[in-house]
Amino acid sequence: MANVLRDQRQQSYITHSLLELCSQRVFQIASGYEDSNDLRIDPISKMSCDNLLVSENNLGSQPTMCWFENVPSRTDLYRRDEALVDIFIDSYKRAPCYFLL
């Protein structure tokens, strides 16, 4: 998913890549955090995102996650949706059989 989003941030200020933010958000949602709660130092969240517990590398903060959720343009959202469809289709070895009622 992170590959289809455009990163227009000033590169010298970036601490977390789009891939890191995307995986952090997915794990937050899977853990039941629907809002962009500030879990940057939460040990379980850090473990799920492959961050060492004792490292000083925190996850994205609440403002960063809020930015991540609100910055995509229509084009970004369309490309994201196309990627999801491609991933879904590629998950099948052959086309599924559907029965219409």
Secondary structure, 3 states (H helix, E strand, C coil): CHHHCCCCCCHHHCCCCHHHHHHHHHHHHHCCCCCCCCCCCCHHHHHHCCCCCCCCCCCCCHHHHHHHHHCCCHHHHHHHHHHHHHHHHHCCCCCCCCCCC
